[in-house]
Amino acid sequence: MIVLVFLFLSVAPYKYTPTGPRRPSKHARRVGDSCLPSSIFWAGRDMAAANSVPLITAYKMGKFDLSHRVVLAPLTRQRSYGNVPQPHAILYYSQRASKGGLLIAEATGVSDTAQGYPCTPGIWTKEQVEAWKPIVNAVHEKGGIFFCQIWHVGRVSNHDFQPNGQAPISSTAKPITPQVRANGIDVAIFSTPRRLRTEEIPLVVNDFRVAARNAIEAGFDGVEIHGAHGYLIDQFLKDKVNDRTDRYGGSLENRCRFALEIVEAVVDEIGADRVGIRLSPYASYMQSGDSNPEALGLYMANALNKYGISYLHMVEPRMINVGEKVEVPHSLLPMRKAFKGTFIVVGGYDREEGNTAIASGYADLVAYGRLFLANPDLPRRFELNAPLNKYNRETFYIQDPVVGYTDYPFLDSDL
Ligand SMILES: Cc1cc2nc3c(=O)[nH]c(=O)nc-3n(C[C@H](O)[C@H](O)[C@H](O)COP(=O)(O)O)c2cc1C
């Protein structure tokens, strides 16, 4: 932590640009109305402090005008029965939408081989595209900007999730050893994957291309390519997984080829300004470590510049496992400096650290996972420095359409 703060401070004011006027707060208009709850007056007193909240400043991400820097991180919620997004997601996402706020949808499968968890959504069928439409509309009605995270799990799967019970596909034929699930009780068993043949790889690249087109058809403003957390793209990127001897394995350049071919195909399909990518070079989630994460992250940051994509979304080195924060001596600063587009950071951020990251120029935007999950009005709470709801891990992945999903309270009961 000390190292991270030092790095934030040592780069100030790298790439930090003052922004235009803030969106007027609802509170500013309503303070003084004697029928309002007392929390409103408390909020009003805090307005002076809110004026200097770096997270609540405007930012232009390409053609998208953001009114604040608090991004909804992609969050798998496992409530999409039969891999089809459900009507209850309309309320869930619209609760978290705000005018000029960027939301990234949960990881969404690109094909029928992409799945590895129960009830995760897809975007490869007409039915799925149609089911996304009212969800995207609801976010747009609230003025939100909505990207879809497109995903292939690769070997993080087993026969039960695969068409005809076939083996999951991967860069490798090495299986993942059984893992305790996020609930801390169940053990996930993974099947031995089938190593993709070189000539099959363009077909998977094409699945990402089609998924991106489908996302735009569903109304999304863009897509985030899921290149993080040990899933298929990461299985190619990381040298502790990728044991290929063809042009997709071995050297750094070869291991990054699959990811960059996907970026190129998706950019070609929907335009660079609608494309972001998420990477986690330092993470070893799902046994996906790399011997030189900084070199990997830097190579990708530089290579991505060629395509002019909208953003690079990077997971902090301290998140070696999703949801676990550990002290590390590394920082994303080299990648931040190398990448020319919008730089989003994620992983263990609170309000104060997010403000420091923005004010120092360490990042353009900060994504919040668990805090946003539990606080549908997180940007407003940050603006007011209001207390936060605590998240309940036990309901992260249950299939209930309400509990732990749309029942986290807003700051004011009248919202
Ligand atoms: C319930 C849950 C679901 C998640 N699902 C995804 C996902 O679908 N895609 C992804 O890239 N990361 C996923 N993550 C990781 C988060 O996006 C985020 O990187 C992580 O929670 C760290 O950020 P935080 O400390 O703000 O929560 C998930 C995390 C949680 C807790």
The ligand as an ORCA input file, in Angstrom:
! r2SCAN-3c Opt
* xyz 0 1
  C     -19.413    -11.306     -7.628
  C     -18.267    -11.009     -8.538
  C     -18.363    -11.288     -9.885
  C     -17.333    -10.946    -10.764
  N     -17.492    -11.174    -12.095
  C     -16.565    -10.729    -12.973
  C     -16.794    -10.802    -14.366
  O     -17.860    -11.238    -14.830
  N     -15.814    -10.349    -15.178
  C     -14.623     -9.840    -14.705
  O     -13.769     -9.448    -15.494
  N     -14.403     -9.732    -13.380
  C     -15.358    -10.132    -12.518
  N     -15.163     -9.951    -11.176
  C     -14.024     -9.154    -10.713
  C     -14.476     -7.690    -10.534
  O     -14.841     -7.092    -11.758
  C     -13.372     -6.843     -9.881
  O     -12.245     -6.848    -10.701
  C     -13.009     -7.378     -8.501
  O     -14.176     -7.569     -7.716
  C     -12.078     -6.415     -7.764
  O     -12.697     -5.147     -7.640
  P     -13.345     -4.672     -6.249
  O     -12.263     -4.751     -5.220
  O     -13.799     -3.256     -6.522
  O     -14.482     -5.592     -5.940
  C     -16.151    -10.342    -10.274
  C     -16.022    -10.103     -8.901
  C     -17.062    -10.422     -8.042
  C     -16.911    -10.098     -6.573
*
